[in-house]
Amino acid sequence: MKVVIEIVICFSLKDSVSRLISEGAWSWPADWNDKFQNVQIPTFVQDKQDELSWKNSAEFQEFSVTMVWETIRPRGLEVPWFHVVWFTHCIPKHAFHLWLVFRPKLKTQDVLSSWGIRGCADVPTVCALCELQPDSHDHVFFECSYATQVWKGICDYAELDHYCCSLGCSCELFRLFC
């Protein structure tokens, strides 16, 4: 009779890194060896606590979620309307909506139709404000008679001579007062 004894190495998230190394090799489950082939076994300094570090470029720094995010996130050029949308006391829901407006990404009928989605009986395809023309980003914000009245009201309140008739113009207006 042959007896097979299987030793199961268990560990928890509270374990130290040194506990996961045995005789110079990782002591994690065998299938992890395939997944984590390039994880080097660290060298240890006796009587020193484990510490969490992040290697940014060529140097190790103390780990922080902020540092990881700043390293891995994609960066584009800063747009001129950035501070209009994202500022210290912005309300995230409103900032996100305004971000969609400045990037012409609202789900207006022209955007939906470019995806092949057509209006159906219970979804109107005309502007909800004037009910005269199909809604589009430019129409809803600048060409609609209701939008024109709103912009004129804003310009009167701000004591400006003209109202905004484009996204670029409105961006400049917001930058003056925000």
QUIUR-V751001 format. One record per backbone hydrogen bond with DSSP energy under -1.0 kcal/mol. CO is the residue of the C=O (numbers start at 1). NH is the residue of the N-H. E is the energy in kcal/mol with one decimal. If there is no record, write none. Layout:
CO_NH_E / CO_NH_E
//
This chain:
12_15_-1.7 / 17_20_-1.7 / 18_21_-1.2 / 20_27_-3.6 / 22_25_-1.2 / 25_22_-3.1 / 29_32_-1.7 / 30_33_-1.3 / 31_35_-1.1 / 32_36_-2.9 / 36_39_-1.0 / 45_48_-1.2 / 52_63_-1.9 / 54_61_-2.3 / 56_59_-1.6 / 59_56_-2.1 / 61_54_-2.8 / 64_68_-2.0 / 65_69_-2.7 / 66_70_-2.7 / 67_71_-1.5 / 68_72_-2.5 / 69_73_-2.2 / 79_82_-1.7 / 81_85_-1.5 / 82_86_-3.0 / 87_90_-1.9 / 91_95_-2.8 / 92_96_-2.7 / 93_97_-1.7 / 94_98_-2.6 / 95_99_-2.4 / 96_100_-2.0 / 97_101_-1.9 / 98_102_-2.7 / 99_103_-1.4 / 100_105_-2.7 / 101_104_-1.6 / 106_108_-2.3 / 108_112_-2.5 / 109_113_-2.7 / 110_114_-1.3 / 112_117_-2.6 / 113_116_-1.4 / 120_123_-1.6 / 127_131_-1.6 / 133_127_-3.6 / 136_140_-2.9 / 137_141_-1.9 / 138_142_-2.4 / 138_143_-1.8 / 139_144_-2.7 / 144_148_-2.6 / 145_149_-1.8 / 146_150_-2.1 / 147_151_-2.9 / 148_152_-2.5 / 149_153_-2.2 / 150_154_-2.4 / 151_155_-2.6 / 152_156_-2.6 / 153_157_-2.4 / 154_158_-2.3 / 155_160_-3.2 / 156_159_-1.0 / 166_170_-2.1 / 167_171_-2.2 / 168_172_-1.9 / 169_173_-2.1 / 170_174_-2.5 / 171_175_-2.2 / 172_176_-1.5 / 173_177_-1.2 / 174_178_-1.6
//
